[in-house]
Amino acid sequence: MQRYFIRKFLAGLTIAVPLGVTFGLAWWMLVAIDGWFQWVLPESLRFPGVGLLLAVLIVGALGVLASASATRERIAALERVL
């Protein structure tokens, strides 16, 4: 009975931990980026949620970089090293 519970608990952790980390990082990005860019942006572009817009743009730009052939080769080389 104890082994059963431990296995089910660990299975639950394998789902809960990545979800928690993902949502935690997403929340941090939204709050942090909002704060970082509020003083840089002109008054007309300062609105709540500008962090969300910038986060989407940053993640999209990272996706474009990751799909470029030169970047893929560098990522593959880094993965081989790791």
N, C-alpha and C positions, 0 to 999 in steps of 0.2 A: 504494500500500500504506500509506503514511504517513497519507494523508487518511482512508482507511478506518479505521485504528486510532484516529485522533483523533476521528472521528465516533462510533465505538462507545464510546470512553472518555467522551466528553461525554454520550452517552445513558445510560451507567451512572451518571454523576454526578447526572443529573437524577432518578434513582431513589434513589441512596444518600444524597445530602445531605438531602432532606426526611425520610427515614426516620431518619437519624442525629440530626437536630435534634429530631424528634418524640420519639424514645426518650430522648434526653438531657434534654429538658425534663420528660418524665414522671418520669424518675429523680430529677431535681433537685427536682421538686414533692414527691415522696414523702419524700425525705430532709429537705428544708427544712421542710415542713409538720409532719412528725413532731417535729422539733426545736423549732419555734416553739410548738407547742401542748402540749408535755410539761410546761412549767412553769405553764401556765394551767389545765389540766384538773385536776380532783380526782384523788387517788390511785387511786380505784376505776376511773376511765376511762383511766388511763395503761396502754397496752399497745402492743406493736410493731404497726405497721400502721394506727394511728389516722390517720396522714397520708394513707394511701390512702383511707380512708373520708371524711375531710374534703376531699380533692382531688376525689373523685367528687361530693360535695355542692356544692362550689364551682363545678365545671364544669357541673353540672346547673342551678344557680341562674343562671349566665351564659347557659345555653341558654334558660331561661325568660325572662330579660330580653331576649335577642336576638329572641325570637319575639313579644314584646309590640309592639303597633302603634305606640305612641309611641316605643319604642326603635328600631324599624325605620326610622321617619322620620328620626331623628337619625343613624343609621348611614348611611342613604342620603345625607343632607346631607354627612356627613363624607367619604363616598366621592366625591361630586361635587367637594369641595374638593381632595381628594388627586388 
